[in-house]
Amino acid sequence: MKSLRLLAILVVATGLAPLTEAGPGRGGSKGGSRTLMGSYSFHLTPVVSFAPFYSGGGRDSGVLTAPRQDILRVGTFSADGAGNVTGHTIATTDDGATTVVIDFTFSGTYTLNADGTGNLTIASVTVDDTSCTPVQPVAGDCATFEGPETYAFVVNNHGAEKLVSLIQTDNEGGGAKIFLTGEARRK
């Protein structure tokens, strides 16, 4: 499944506050500013939609038609404080028959509201045949396993430490869905 449900969180919304908001009571140790800047490490785990458990009304749960989806991720990302993010991810992906580990890089954009909530969009993913373990039997298959993604997030200031809580807000493809959720901590 085309998924790069990693971090990069967005939905290019308009009217959002600047990427840095200063003001009283905004937390942090630098005059109360709220920013997303620096290097972070993250761990994302699965949350399954209701579809696999649905059994009534003649509707199919979608498990048999579900595309390959990531079920675990670890990685790093860097936010530049100006709305851009780049990162590296190692993901475990599954299609119900085989498990594959995918090692890839990504880039995207983010927006940050004054209250610390925001959106991240992963727009560009670098995946090729050498990214998958085990190597896939058909050349080019590995590149189809990851793609654009969106996430919602909140930045929690804890003095010099920042914690970013993430939830995936998209999931393309048919069938049952797996959404990723987790946290990123400043390195």
C-alpha positions in Angstrom: 0.0 0.0 0.0 1.2 3.4 -0.8 1.8 4.7 2.6 4.4 6.7 4.2 2.4 7.1 7.2 5.2 8.3 9.1 5.3 11.6 10.4 5.0 14.4 8.1 1.6 15.8 8.9 -0.5 18.1 6.8 -3.4 18.8 4.8 -2.3 22.1 3.6 -4.9 24.1 5.4 -5.1 27.8 5.1 -5.4 30.4 7.8 -3.1 28.7 10.2 -0.8 30.6 12.5 2.9 31.1 11.8 5.3 28.4 12.6 6.5 30.3 15.7 4.0 31.7 18.1 5.2 33.7 21.1 3.0 34.7 24.0 2.3 34.4 27.7 1.8 30.8 29.0 3.1 29.1 25.9 5.4 26.8 27.8 9.1 26.1 27.1 12.1 27.8 28.6 12.8 30.3 25.8 10.3 33.1 26.5 7.2 30.9 26.0 7.7 30.4 22.2 6.0 27.5 20.5 8.0 26.0 17.6 8.8 22.8 15.8 12.5 22.9 15.0 15.3 20.4 15.5 16.0 16.7 15.2 13.5 14.2 16.6 13.4 10.4 16.8 10.1 8.6 16.6 8.2 5.3 17.1 4.8 4.7 15.4 2.5 1.7 16.2 -0.7 0.5 14.6 -4.3 1.4 15.4 -6.8 -0.7 13.4 -10.0 0.9 12.0 -13.4 -0.7 12.7 -13.6 -2.2 9.2 -11.9 -5.6 10.1 -14.4 -6.1 12.9 -17.6 -5.2 10.9 -19.7 -8.2 10.2 -23.3 -7.0 9.8 -25.5 -5.6 7.1 -23.9 -7.5 4.2 -20.8 -5.4 4.2 -17.4 -7.0 3.8 -14.8 -6.2 6.5 -12.3 -5.5 3.7 -9.5 -7.7 5.1 -9.2 -9.7 1.9 -8.9 -6.5 -0.3 -6.7 -4.6 2.1 -3.4 -3.3 0.5 0.0 -3.8 2.0 0.3 -1.4 5.0 3.0 -0.4 7.5 2.4 -1.9 11.0 5.4 -0.5 12.8 7.9 2.4 12.2 10.9 3.9 13.8 13.0 6.8 12.4 14.2 10.3 12.7 13.1 13.6 11.2 14.4 17.2 11.2 12.1 20.2 11.2 13.6 23.5 10.1 11.3 25.9 12.0 10.0 27.2 8.6 7.6 24.5 7.7 9.9 21.9 6.1 10.7 18.4 7.3 13.1 15.6 6.1 13.5 12.2 7.6 14.6 8.6 7.5 12.2 5.6 8.4 12.5 1.9 8.9 9.1 0.3 8.6 7.7 -3.2 8.9 4.9 -3.7 6.3 2.5 -6.5 5.9 -0.1 -7.7 3.3 -1.5 -10.6 5.3 0.8 -13.1 3.6 4.3 -11.6 3.8 6.2 -9.2 6.0 8.7 -6.8 4.5 11.1 -4.3 6.1 11.4 -1.0 4.2 14.2 1.5 4.8 13.4 4.9 3.1 13.8 8.6 3.3 11.1 11.3 3.0 10.5 15.0 2.9 7.4 17.2 3.4 5.9 20.2 5.0 4.1 21.1 8.2 2.0 23.8 9.7 1.9 24.7 13.4 -1.0 26.6 15.2 -0.6 28.9 18.1 -2.0 26.2 20.5 0.7 23.7 19.5 -1.5 21.6 17.2 -0.5 21.1 13.6 -0.5 19.1 10.4 2.3 17.3 8.6 2.3 16.1 5.0 4.9 13.7 3.6 4.9 14.5 -0.1 8.1 12.9 -1.4 9.3 9.4 -0.5 12.6 7.8 -1.7 12.1 4.0 -2.1 13.7 1.7 -4.6 14.3 -2.0 -5.1 17.2 -1.9 -2.6 15.0 -0.5 0.2 13.1 -3.7 0.8 14.2 -6.8 2.8 13.6 -9.4 1.6 14.2 -8.3 -2.0 10.9 -8.3 -3.8 10.4 -10.8 -6.7 9.2 -8.2 -9.2 11.5 -5.2 -10.0 9.8 -1.9 -9.0 7.4 -3.5 -6.4 9.2 -2.1 -3.4 8.7 1.5 -4.7 5.0 1.0 -4.6 4.9 0.2 -0.9 5.3 3.7 0.4 3.8 7.1 -0.7 2.4 10.4 0.5 0.8 10.6 3.9 -0.7 13.1 6.3 -0.6 13.4 10.1 -2.1 15.6 12.8 0.2 16.4 15.7 0.6 18.3 18.9 3.8 19.8 20.3 4.1 19.5 24.1 6.8 21.7 25.6 8.6 20.2 28.6 11.4 22.8 29.2 14.2 22.1 26.8 12.6 18.7 25.8 9.8 18.7 23.2 7.5 15.8 22.7 5.4 15.5 19.5 2.4 13.3 19.6 1.3 12.1 16.1 -1.8 10.4 14.6 -2.1 9.4 10.9 -5.1 11.1 9.2 -5.0 9.4 5.8 -4.9 5.9 4.5 -5.4 5.3 0.8 -6.4 2.1 -0.8 -9.4 -0.2 -0.2 -10.1 -2.7 2.4 -9.4 -2.7 6.1 -7.2 0.2 7.4 -4.3 0.4 9.7 -3.5 3.9 11.0 -0.2 4.8 12.8 0.1 6.7 16.0 3.1 7.5 18.3 5.5 10.0 19.6 8.6 11.8 18.5 11.1 13.2 21.0 13.8 15.8 20.4 17.2 14.1 20.1 
